[in-house]
Amino acid sequence: MKNLNFAAELHLKLGAPANGTVESLRLLRAFLKLAPRQRFEVIKLVEDLVTDETILEHPLS
């Protein structure tokens, strides 16, 4: 942040963000830098992974 006083005030009021929160923001920033086609591919990959995990968690037999 450019305004260090503002950042320090936020830190005092809110505390430090969790590591998961920081990592999520980094991933979001990286995702937004992708081209639209690449974003679509990432979303499709994640959807496929979730579907595969759901199938593995609930076997038919």
C-alpha positions in Angstrom: 0.0 0.0 0.0 1.2 3.5 -0.7 -0.2 5.0 2.4 1.6 3.3 5.3 -0.5 5.1 7.9 -3.7 3.7 6.4 -2.2 0.2 6.3 -1.0 0.5 9.9 -4.5 1.6 11.0 -6.1 -1.3 9.3 -3.7 -3.7 10.9 -4.4 -2.3 14.3 -8.2 -2.5 13.8 -8.5 -5.8 12.0 -5.3 -7.7 12.8 -3.2 -9.6 10.3 -5.1 -11.6 7.7 -4.9 -15.4 7.8 -2.4 -17.1 5.5 -5.3 -18.7 3.6 -6.8 -15.2 2.9 -3.5 -13.9 1.6 -3.0 -17.0 -0.6 -6.6 -16.6 -1.9 -5.9 -13.0 -2.9 -2.7 -14.0 -4.7 -4.5 -16.7 -6.6 -7.3 -14.2 -7.5 -4.8 -11.7 -8.8 -3.1 -14.3 -10.9 -6.5 -15.5 -12.2 -7.4 -12.0 -13.2 -4.2 -11.6 -15.2 -5.1 -14.6 -17.4 -6.6 -14.2 -20.8 -10.4 -14.9 -20.9 -9.8 -18.3 -22.7 -7.3 -19.3 -20.0 -9.8 -18.3 -17.3 -12.4 -20.5 -18.9 -9.9 -23.4 -18.9 -9.1 -23.0 -15.2 -12.7 -22.9 -14.3 -13.4 -26.0 -16.3 -10.4 -27.8 -14.7 -11.7 -27.0 -11.2 -15.2 -28.1 -12.1 -13.9 -31.4 -13.5 -11.8 -31.9 -10.3 -14.8 -31.4 -8.1 -16.9 -33.7 -10.1 -14.2 -36.4 -10.0 -13.8 -36.0 -6.3 -17.5 -36.3 -5.8 -17.6 -39.6 -7.8 -14.7 -41.0 -5.8 -16.2 -40.1 -2.5 -19.5 -41.9 -3.3 -18.8 -45.2 -5.0 -21.7 -47.0 -6.6 -21.1 -50.3 -5.0 
